């Protein structure tokens, strides 16, 4: 895979197969203290698809994401993974957040090892961690502590930890939001390499329209229809072209303007 920013591309072993699973939202709603935040969300995400979730702050993007992993439970409707309802914490998923959430007293290697499935034997686990550290280009930093690496490197550790169990669904909640612009672009390219090497279903919450256009197969826009107090799916768009995409492509520019307008942003000022 080529990249707009040069970095080594990991080549997956030929034995690696896709664990990607289907995710289905059926009439999902969520209320907090009597206030409805999400209402009647219906969506089907196909195995191996990358879907970005956009919407204004407070519209329930992260709440919707958390319902897939079982970190939150819908007040109405249900979420299914591979046809089976999510009921409590679901080990078919892995989550990476905006903050890396690394244990400061553990090395990079030991932080990644926390994501291994229970019962993984030592030899298999060591091989898996070495593979992941190569994938995220941190094999030379395996013995360092979080305080000894950069923010972008810490986020790569977080991604490696999430991938350690080879999840059927990878949930990313603003994973690059705290990074500087250049590091963010590099992380986007790395995520594409990761998805190519280890195909899985990806749900990505982001506030960045350009990030969604670069990474996603489809974009879900959450919003509140006129007069509504709760958010639902107001747009579902297929992004044209295959990845990696040319960030200057005119068709992406037109879609960018449309998405910004739907989010109440003047595209000519951004």
Number of C-alpha atoms within 10 A of each C-alpha: 13 14 18 12 13 9 12 15 20 18 14 15 10 7 5 10 12 17 16 22 24 19 26 22 21 16 17 22 25 24 14 9 5 7 10 16 20 28 23 17 22 16 16 12 18 16 20 22 21 23 24 27 25 25 26 16 10 12 19 23 26 20 19 23 20 19 23 32 24 17 14 17 22 20 14 16 16 21 28 18 21 16 11 12 15 20 16 13 15 16 14 19 22 23 22 24 19 17 17 21 14 21 13 12 12 14 19 30 23 18 22 26 20 15 20 20 14 8 7 13 10 9 8 10 18 15 10 21 25 15 18 24 22 18 22 23 18 20 16 9 15 18 14 16 19 21 12 14 13 11 18 18 20 21 24 27 28 25 26 29 28 24 26 20 21 23 24 25 30 28 24 23 22 17 24 27 15 15 17 11 11 9 15 17 17 17 21 20 24 22 16 22 23 22 19 18 20 22 24 25 26 29 23 27 24 22 17 16 19 16 17 24 23 22 24 24 20 19 23 23 21 24 25 18 12 6 6 11 15 21 25 26 20 14 13 15 15 13 20 15 13 11 18 16 17 13 14 8 11 10 12 19 15 11 18 17 17 15 22 18 13 17 16 10 13 12 14 8 5 7
